[in-house]
Amino acid sequence: MSITKKGGEIIEFECFHLECWKRFFQEAVERGIRERVREYEMKLDMKLKTGGKGLNGCCCGE
């Protein structure tokens, strides 16, 4: 899965910042990507358990 950030650059969905994860998850729900919602929930749960470590850099580019 990828998203577009400001400037039109396409970036992969492996976000480090919790706020960015929440925003992307909400966008996925709003777009009706139901089959992926559970996967995102599991990834978010793992992120919370690991304190955000072990994931590839943030989708926002920071």
N, CA, C and O atoms as a GROMACS GRO file, in nm:
protein
  248
    1MET      N    1   0.085  -0.119   0.000
    1MET     CA    2   0.000   0.000   0.000
    1MET      C    3   0.088   0.123   0.000
    1MET      O    4   0.193   0.125   0.065
    2SER      N    5   0.046   0.225  -0.072
    2SER     CA    6   0.122   0.349  -0.074
    2SER      C    7   0.024   0.465  -0.059
    2SER      O    8  -0.096   0.451  -0.081
    3ILE      N    9   0.079   0.577  -0.022
    3ILE     CA   10  -0.002   0.698  -0.009
    3ILE      C   11   0.071   0.812  -0.077
    3ILE      O   12   0.190   0.802  -0.107
    4THR      N   13   0.001   0.919  -0.100
    4THR     CA   14   0.061   1.038  -0.160
    4THR      C   15   0.071   1.146  -0.055
    4THR      O   16  -0.029   1.180   0.010
    5LYS      N   17   0.190   1.200  -0.036
    5LYS     CA   18   0.205   1.311   0.057
    5LYS      C   19   0.213   1.441  -0.020
    5LYS      O   20   0.207   1.441  -0.143
    6LYS      N   21   0.225   1.552   0.050
    6LYS     CA   22   0.232   1.682  -0.015
    6LYS      C   23   0.338   1.682  -0.124
    6LYS      O   24   0.448   1.629  -0.105
    7GLY      N   25   0.305   1.741  -0.236
    7GLY     CA   26   0.398   1.745  -0.348
    7GLY      C   27   0.373   1.632  -0.446
    7GLY      O   28   0.436   1.627  -0.552
    8GLY      N   29   0.283   1.539  -0.412
    8GLY     CA   30   0.247   1.432  -0.504
    8GLY      C   31   0.340   1.312  -0.501
    8GLY      O   32   0.323   1.221  -0.582
    9GLU      N   33   0.436   1.310  -0.411
    9GLU     CA   34   0.529   1.198  -0.403
    9GLU      C   35   0.459   1.075  -0.344
    9GLU      O   36   0.390   1.084  -0.242
   10ILE      N   37   0.477   0.961  -0.410
   10ILE     CA   38   0.417   0.837  -0.362
   10ILE      C   39   0.515   0.772  -0.265
   10ILE      O   40   0.633   0.757  -0.295
   11ILE      N   41   0.465   0.733  -0.148
   11ILE     CA   42   0.550   0.672  -0.047
   11ILE      C   43   0.482   0.550   0.010
   11ILE      O   44   0.359   0.544   0.015
   12GLU      N   45   0.559   0.453   0.053
   12GLU     CA   46   0.506   0.329   0.105
   12GLU      C   47   0.447   0.347   0.245
   12GLU      O   48   0.491   0.434   0.321
   13PHE      N   49   0.349   0.267   0.276
   13PHE     CA   50   0.285   0.273   0.406
   13PHE      C   51   0.360   0.185   0.506
   13PHE      O   52   0.328   0.068   0.523
   14GLU      N   53   0.458   0.242   0.570
   14GLU     CA   54   0.526   0.182   0.685
   14GLU      C   55   0.567   0.300   0.770
   14GLU      O   56   0.680   0.348   0.760
   15CYS      N   57   0.477   0.346   0.851
   15CYS     CA   58   0.494   0.474   0.918
   15CYS      C   59   0.551   0.458   1.059
   15CYS      O   60   0.517   0.364   1.130
   16PHE      N   61   0.635   0.550   1.098
   16PHE     CA   62   0.697   0.547   1.230
   16PHE      C   63   0.620   0.630   1.332
   16PHE      O   64   0.616   0.594   1.450
   17HIS      N   65   0.558   0.739   1.290
   17HIS     CA   66   0.488   0.826   1.383
   17HIS      C   67   0.344   0.779   1.405
   17HIS      O   68   0.271   0.755   1.309
   18LEU      N   69   0.306   0.764   1.529
   18LEU     CA   70   0.173   0.715   1.564
   18LEU      C   71   0.063   0.801   1.504
   18LEU      O   72  -0.038   0.749   1.458
   19GLU      N   73   0.082   0.933   1.504
   19GLU     CA   74  -0.019   1.023   1.449
   19GLU      C   75  -0.040   0.996   1.301
   19GLU      O   76  -0.153   1.001   1.252
   20CYS      N   77   0.067   0.968   1.229
   20CYS     CA   78   0.057   0.941   1.085
   20CYS      C   79  -0.015   0.808   1.061
   20CYS      O   80  -0.095   0.796   0.968
   21TRP      N   81   0.014   0.708   1.144
   21TRP     CA   82  -0.056   0.580   1.136
   21TRP      C   83  -0.204   0.601   1.153
   21TRP      O   84  -0.285   0.549   1.076
   22LYS      N   85  -0.242   0.678   1.255
   22LYS     CA   86  -0.384   0.702   1.282
   22LYS      C   87  -0.451   0.770   1.164
   22LYS      O   88  -0.561   0.733   1.124
   23ARG      N   89  -0.384   0.870   1.107
   23ARG     CA   90  -0.440   0.943   0.993
   23ARG      C   91  -0.457   0.850   0.873
   23ARG      O   92  -0.561   0.851   0.806
   24PHE      N   93  -0.355   0.770   0.846
   24PHE     CA   94  -0.363   0.679   0.731
   24PHE      C   95  -0.472   0.575   0.753
   24PHE      O   96  -0.546   0.543   0.660
   25PHE      N   97  -0.481   0.523   0.873
   25PHE     CA   98  -0.583   0.424   0.905
   25PHE      C   99  -0.722   0.484   0.884
   25PHE      O  100  -0.810   0.420   0.825
   26GLN      N  101  -0.742   0.606   0.931
   26GLN     CA  102  -0.872   0.672   0.915
   26GLN      C  103  -0.904   0.692   0.768
   26GLN      O  104  -1.019   0.672   0.727
   27GLU      N  105  -0.805   0.730   0.687
   27GLU     CA  106  -0.827   0.747   0.544
   27GLU      C  107  -0.866   0.614   0.480
   27GLU      O  108  -0.952   0.610   0.393
   28ALA      N  109  -0.802   0.507   0.524
   28ALA     CA  110  -0.834   0.374   0.469
   28ALA      C  111  -0.978   0.336   0.500
   28ALA      O  112  -1.047   0.281   0.415
   29VAL      N  113  -1.022   0.366   0.622
   29VAL     CA  114  -1.160   0.336   0.661
   29VAL      C  115  -1.256   0.419   0.576
   29VAL      O  116  -1.356   0.367   0.525
   30GLU      N  117  -1.226   0.547   0.560
   30GLU     CA  118  -1.313   0.636   0.484
   30GLU      C  119  -1.322   0.595   0.338
   30GLU      O  120  -1.427   0.613   0.275
   31ARG      N  121  -1.215   0.540   0.283
   31ARG     CA  122  -1.216   0.497   0.144
   31ARG      C  123  -1.283   0.361   0.127
   31ARG      O  124  -1.306   0.317   0.014
   32GLY      N  125  -1.313   0.294   0.237
   32GLY     CA  126  -1.382   0.167   0.229
   32GLY      C  127  -1.290   0.049   0.203
   32GLY      O  128  -1.333  -0.051   0.147
   33ILE      N  129  -1.167   0.059   0.243
   33ILE     CA  130  -1.072  -0.050   0.221
   33ILE      C  131  -1.088  -0.150   0.335
   33ILE      O  132  -0.998  -0.169   0.416
   34ARG      N  133  -1.205  -0.212   0.339
   34ARG     CA  134  -1.240  -0.300   0.452
   34ARG      C  135  -1.147  -0.419   0.465
   34ARG      O  136  -1.114  -0.459   0.576
   35GLU      N  137  -1.105  -0.476   0.354
   35GLU     CA  138  -1.020  -0.595   0.362
   35GLU      C  139  -0.883  -0.566   0.422
   35GLU      O  140  -0.816  -0.658   0.469
   36ARG      N  141  -0.842  -0.440   0.422
   36ARG     CA  142  -0.711  -0.405   0.477
   36ARG      C  143  -0.720  -0.350   0.619
   36ARG      O  144  -0.618  -0.340   0.687
   37VAL      N  145  -0.839  -0.315   0.664
   37VAL     CA  146  -0.854  -0.250   0.793
   37VAL      C  147  -0.801  -0.337   0.905
   37VAL      O  148  -0.729  -0.288   0.993
   38ARG      N  149  -0.834  -0.466   0.905
   38ARG     CA  150  -0.787  -0.555   1.011
   38ARG      C  151  -0.634  -0.564   1.010
   38ARG      O  152  -0.573  -0.569   1.117
   39GLU      N  153  -0.574  -0.567   0.894
   39GLU     CA  154  -0.428  -0.571   0.884
   39GLU      C  155  -0.367  -0.446   0.947
   39GLU      O  156  -0.268  -0.454   1.020
   40TYR      N  157  -0.425  -0.329   0.920
   40TYR     CA  158  -0.376  -0.206   0.979
   40TYR      C  159  -0.392  -0.206   1.130
   40TYR      O  160  -0.304  -0.160   1.204
   41GLU      N  161  -0.506  -0.260   1.176
   41GLU     CA  162  -0.528  -0.268   1.320
   41GLU      C  163  -0.421  -0.355   1.386
   41GLU      O  164  -0.370  -0.321   1.492
   42MET      N  165  -0.388  -0.466   1.322
   42MET     CA  166  -0.285  -0.555   1.377
   42MET      C  167  -0.150  -0.486   1.378
   42MET      O  168  -0.075  -0.496   1.476
   43LYS      N  169  -0.117  -0.414   1.270
   43LYS     CA  170   0.011  -0.342   1.264
   43LYS      C  171   0.017  -0.233   1.370
   43LYS      O  172   0.120  -0.214   1.434
   44LEU      N  173  -0.094  -0.162   1.388
   44LEU     CA  174  -0.097  -0.056   1.488
   44LEU      C  175  -0.082  -0.115   1.628
   44LEU      O  176  -0.010  -0.060   1.712
   45ASP      N  177  -0.149  -0.227   1.653
   45ASP     CA  178  -0.137  -0.295   1.781
   45ASP      C  179   0.007  -0.335   1.807
   45ASP      O  180   0.058  -0.316   1.918
   46MET      N  181   0.074  -0.390   1.707
   46MET     CA  182   0.214  -0.430   1.722
   46MET      C  183   0.301  -0.307   1.744
   46MET      O  184   0.395  -0.311   1.824
   47LYS      N  185   0.272  -0.198   1.674
   47LYS     CA  186   0.349  -0.075   1.691
   47LYS      C  187   0.338  -0.025   1.834
   47LYS      O  188   0.438   0.016   1.893
   48LEU      N  189   0.218  -0.029   1.889
   48LEU     CA  190   0.200   0.015   2.027
   48LEU      C  191   0.276  -0.075   2.123
   48LEU      O  192   0.334  -0.027   2.220
   49LYS      N  193   0.275  -0.206   2.098
   49LYS     CA  194   0.343  -0.301   2.185
   49LYS      C  195   0.494  -0.285   2.181
   49LYS      O  196   0.562  -0.307   2.281
   50THR      N  197   0.547  -0.245   2.065
   50THR     CA  198   0.692  -0.231   2.051
   50THR      C  199   0.740  -0.088   2.070
   50THR      O  200   0.859  -0.060   2.056
   51GLY      N  201   0.648   0.002   2.103
   51GLY     CA  202   0.688   0.142   2.122
   51GLY      C  203   0.728   0.210   1.993
   51GLY      O  204   0.800   0.309   1.996
   52GLY      N  205   0.681   0.158   1.879
   52GLY     CA  206   0.711   0.221   1.751
   52GLY      C  207   0.842   0.178   1.691
   52GLY      O  208   0.883   0.231   1.588
   53LYS      N  209   0.910   0.084   1.753
   53LYS     CA  210   1.040   0.041   1.703
   53LYS      C  211   1.023  -0.076   1.605
   53LYS      O  212   0.924  -0.148   1.608
   54GLY      N  213   1.122  -0.091   1.520
   54GLY     CA  214   1.124  -0.204   1.429
   54GLY      C  215   1.046  -0.184   1.300
   54GLY      O  216   1.031  -0.278   1.222
   55LEU      N  217   0.996  -0.061   1.275
   55LEU     CA  218   0.926  -0.033   1.151
   55LEU      C  219   1.013   0.056   1.063
   55LEU      O  220   1.101   0.127   1.111
   56ASN      N  221   0.986   0.049   0.933
   56ASN     CA  222   1.058   0.134   0.839
   56ASN      C  223   1.014   0.278   0.859
   56ASN      O  224   0.902   0.302   0.905
   57GLY      N  225   1.102   0.374   0.824
   57GLY     CA  226   1.077   0.516   0.846
   57GLY      C  227   0.934   0.563   0.824
   57GLY      O  228   0.852   0.488   0.771
   58CYS      N  229   0.905   0.682   0.862
   58CYS     CA  230   0.768   0.732   0.862
   58CYS      C  231   0.719   0.770   0.723
   58CYS      O  232   0.796   0.814   0.638
   59CYS      N  233   0.588   0.750   0.702
   59CYS     CA  234   0.528   0.784   0.574
   59CYS      C  235   0.528   0.934   0.548
   59CYS      O  236   0.514   0.976   0.433
   60CYS      N  237   0.543   1.015   0.652
   60CYS     CA  238   0.540   1.160   0.632
   60CYS      C  239   0.676   1.211   0.586
   60CYS      O  240   0.690   1.330   0.556
   61GLY      N  241   0.776   1.124   0.579
   61GLY     CA  242   0.907   1.163   0.528
   61GLY      C  243   1.002   1.213   0.635
   61GLY      O  244   1.115   1.249   0.604
   62GLU      N  245   0.958   1.214   0.760
   62GLU     CA  246   1.046   1.260   0.868
   62GLU      C  247   1.106   1.142   0.943
   62GLU      O  248   1.183   1.162   1.037
   0.00000   0.00000   0.00000
